[in-house]
């Protein structure tokens, strides 16, 4: 039985990260990205802060989720290298990652302005965190649907759809939370918690997408044709 060896394109196409390296970065980034949504309980602290709760013991934890942001940056790097120069998927990943980082930065700025206008800047802080999470999820969604396209695997395609549904649902829930914060209605707490749950579900599906990528045997480290034609062996 003959064995087909992997081929590499030479010339103007730069060497690509091998699959194992891409997967490793995605695995390293997934853990802090997910755990940082819950540890520490920053959302609960914001709820107490915005509600002017007499129980302010944990209110000092009210701060944008730095652990999640760090994990997201690691994920961005893995995603960008994984589908570098691969048509609109790479372009979408490139810009979504930068938009997510911009909103993450704005969340820090708005947080420090809360003392000047608690209602307005609390709403803007939560809005920025939610949009950062949404575009970060978008980076992973685009990467996974690219993997699904290359591998033609049903499980990966379904995973991509689940990420999209959970991400959009989280965005809607987050928008409701922001509006309720601005209107000073206590129901915002429910929607803020729901948003965290939905983003967690989205990131868990992203993690499963990484598993699909890791165990897909048709995707290798090299191309037989230039990236625009997007065919791996």
C-alpha positions as CSV (number, residue, x, y, z in Angstrom):
1,X,0.0,0.0,0.0
2,X,1.4,3.4,-1.0
3,X,1.7,6.2,1.5
4,X,1.1,9.8,0.4
5,X,3.4,12.1,2.2
6,X,2.5,15.7,3.0
7,X,3.7,18.4,0.6
8,X,4.7,22.0,1.2
9,X,4.4,24.9,-1.1
10,X,7.6,26.8,-1.6
11,X,8.2,30.4,-2.8
12,X,6.2,33.4,-1.7
13,X,4.0,31.5,0.8
14,X,5.4,31.8,4.3
15,X,5.8,28.6,6.4
16,X,2.7,28.0,8.5
17,X,2.3,27.0,12.1
18,X,1.9,23.2,12.3
19,X,-1.5,21.9,13.4
20,X,0.0,20.7,16.8
21,X,1.2,24.2,17.6
22,X,-2.1,25.8,16.7
23,X,-4.0,23.3,18.8
24,X,-1.7,23.8,21.8
25,X,-2.3,27.6,21.8
26,X,-6.1,27.0,21.5
27,X,-6.0,24.6,24.4
28,X,-3.9,27.0,26.6
29,X,-6.2,29.9,25.9
30,X,-9.5,28.0,26.5
31,X,-9.0,27.4,30.2
32,X,-8.5,31.0,31.4
33,X,-11.1,32.2,28.9
34,X,-13.8,30.0,30.4
35,X,-12.7,30.1,34.1
36,X,-12.2,33.9,34.0
37,X,-16.0,34.3,33.3
38,X,-16.6,33.0,36.8
39,X,-13.4,33.3,38.9
40,X,-13.4,35.7,40.6
41,X,-17.1,36.5,40.7
42,X,-16.7,39.9,39.0
43,X,-20.3,39.9,37.6
44,X,-21.7,39.3,41.0
45,X,-19.6,42.2,42.3
46,X,-20.9,44.5,39.6
47,X,-24.4,43.5,40.5
48,X,-23.8,44.5,44.2
49,X,-22.1,47.7,43.1
50,X,-24.8,48.8,40.6
51,X,-27.6,47.8,43.0
52,X,-26.1,49.8,45.9
53,X,-26.4,46.7,48.0
54,X,-25.6,47.1,51.7
55,X,-23.6,43.9,51.4
56,X,-20.6,45.4,49.7
57,X,-18.1,42.8,50.9
58,X,-17.2,41.6,47.4
59,X,-17.9,44.9,45.6
60,X,-14.2,45.5,45.3
61,X,-14.1,42.6,42.8
62,X,-16.2,44.6,40.4
63,X,-13.6,44.9,37.6
64,X,-13.5,43.7,33.9
65,X,-12.6,40.0,33.7
66,X,-8.8,40.2,33.2
67,X,-8.3,36.4,33.3
68,X,-10.8,35.9,30.5
69,X,-9.2,38.7,28.4
70,X,-5.8,37.1,28.8
71,X,-7.2,33.7,27.7
72,X,-8.9,35.4,24.7
73,X,-5.6,37.0,23.5
74,X,-4.0,33.5,23.5
75,X,-7.0,32.1,21.6
76,X,-6.8,35.0,19.1
77,X,-3.1,34.1,18.4
78,X,-3.9,30.5,17.8
79,X,-6.9,31.2,15.6
80,X,-5.1,33.8,13.4
81,X,-2.1,31.6,12.8
82,X,-4.4,28.6,12.2
83,X,-6.2,30.2,9.3
84,X,-3.7,32.8,8.2
85,X,-4.3,34.2,4.7
86,X,-7.4,31.9,4.1
87,X,-9.8,34.3,2.4
88,X,-12.6,36.1,4.2
89,X,-12.3,33.8,7.3
90,X,-8.9,35.2,8.1
91,X,-10.0,38.8,7.4
92,X,-13.0,38.4,9.7
93,X,-10.8,36.8,12.4
94,X,-8.2,39.5,12.1
95,X,-10.7,42.4,12.6
96,X,-12.9,40.6,15.1
97,X,-9.9,40.0,17.4
98,X,-8.9,43.7,17.2
99,X,-12.5,44.9,17.8
100,X,-12.7,42.6,20.8
101,X,-9.5,44.0,22.2
102,X,-10.7,47.6,21.6
103,X,-13.9,46.9,23.6
104,X,-11.9,45.2,26.3
105,X,-9.8,48.3,26.6
106,X,-12.9,50.5,26.7
107,X,-14.3,48.4,29.6
108,X,-11.3,49.4,31.7
109,X,-11.7,53.1,30.9
110,X,-15.5,53.1,31.6
111,X,-14.9,51.2,34.8
112,X,-12.8,54.0,36.3
113,X,-15.4,56.6,35.3
114,X,-18.2,54.8,37.2
115,X,-17.7,57.1,40.2
116,X,-18.5,60.1,38.0
117,X,-21.8,58.8,36.7
118,X,-22.6,55.3,38.2
119,X,-25.6,54.6,36.0
120,X,-24.2,55.6,32.7
121,X,-20.7,54.2,33.0
122,X,-21.8,51.0,34.7
123,X,-24.0,50.4,31.7
124,X,-21.2,51.3,29.3
125,X,-18.7,49.0,31.2
126,X,-21.0,46.0,31.0
127,X,-21.8,46.8,27.3
128,X,-18.1,46.9,26.5
129,X,-17.4,43.6,28.3
130,X,-20.3,42.0,26.5
131,X,-19.2,43.2,23.0
132,X,-15.6,42.2,23.7
133,X,-16.9,38.7,24.6
134,X,-19.1,38.6,21.5
135,X,-16.4,39.5,19.1
136,X,-14.0,37.1,20.8
137,X,-16.5,34.3,20.4
138,X,-16.8,35.4,16.7
139,X,-13.1,34.8,16.3
140,X,-13.5,31.2,17.4
141,X,-16.7,30.7,15.4
142,X,-15.1,31.9,12.2
143,X,-12.0,29.7,12.8
144,X,-14.2,26.6,13.5
145,X,-16.4,27.1,10.4
146,X,-13.2,27.3,8.4
147,X,-12.1,24.0,9.8
148,X,-15.5,22.6,9.1
149,X,-15.2,23.8,5.5
150,X,-11.8,22.2,5.0
151,X,-12.5,18.9,6.8
152,X,-16.1,18.6,5.6
153,X,-17.0,17.2,9.0
154,X,-20.6,17.3,10.2
155,X,-19.7,17.5,13.9
156,X,-17.5,20.6,13.4
157,X,-20.2,22.3,11.3
158,X,-22.8,21.7,14.0
159,X,-20.4,23.0,16.6
160,X,-20.0,26.2,14.6
161,X,-23.8,26.6,14.5
162,X,-24.1,26.1,18.2
163,X,-21.4,28.7,18.9
164,X,-23.2,31.2,16.7
165,X,-26.6,30.6,18.4
166,X,-25.1,30.8,21.9
167,X,-23.1,33.9,21.0
168,X,-26.1,35.8,19.6
169,X,-28.3,34.8,22.5
170,X,-25.6,36.1,24.9
171,X,-25.4,39.3,23.0
172,X,-29.2,39.8,23.2
173,X,-29.2,39.0,26.9
174,X,-26.3,41.4,27.5
175,X,-28.1,44.1,25.6
176,X,-31.2,43.6,27.8
177,X,-29.0,43.8,30.9
178,X,-27.4,47.1,29.7
179,X,-30.8,48.7,29.0
180,X,-32.1,47.6,32.4
181,X,-29.0,49.0,34.1
182,X,-29.6,52.3,32.5
183,X,-33.3,52.3,33.4
184,X,-32.2,51.3,37.0
185,X,-34.4,48.2,37.1
186,X,-33.2,45.4,39.3
187,X,-34.0,42.7,36.7
188,X,-30.7,43.6,35.1
189,X,-29.0,41.2,37.5
190,X,-30.9,38.2,36.1
191,X,-29.9,39.1,32.5
192,X,-26.3,39.8,33.4
193,X,-26.0,36.3,35.0
194,X,-27.8,34.8,32.0
195,X,-25.3,36.5,29.7
196,X,-22.4,34.9,31.6
197,X,-24.0,31.5,31.4
198,X,-24.6,31.8,27.6
199,X,-21.1,33.0,26.9
200,X,-19.8,30.1,29.0
201,X,-21.8,27.7,26.8
202,X,-20.5,29.4,23.7
203,X,-16.9,29.0,24.9
204,X,-17.5,25.4,25.9
205,X,-18.6,24.7,22.4
206,X,-15.5,26.5,21.1
207,X,-13.4,24.2,23.2
208,X,-15.2,21.2,21.7
209,X,-14.5,22.7,18.3
210,X,-10.8,22.7,19.2
211,X,-11.1,19.0,20.0
212,X,-12.7,18.4,16.6
213,X,-9.8,20.2,15.0
214,X,-7.3,18.3,17.0
215,X,-8.8,14.9,16.1
216,X,-9.5,15.6,12.4
217,X,-6.9,13.5,10.6
218,X,-7.4,15.1,7.1
219,X,-6.0,18.4,8.2
220,X,-2.2,18.6,8.2
221,X,0.5,21.2,8.4
222,X,0.9,22.0,4.7
223,X,-0.9,23.0,1.6
224,X,-0.9,21.3,-1.8
225,X,-2.2,24.6,-3.4
226,X,-2.0,28.2,-2.4
227,X,-4.1,29.3,0.6
228,X,-6.8,31.0,-1.5
229,X,-7.8,27.5,-2.7
230,X,-7.8,26.3,0.9
231,X,-7.0,22.7,0.6
232,X,-5.0,20.8,3.2
233,X,-3.6,17.3,3.2
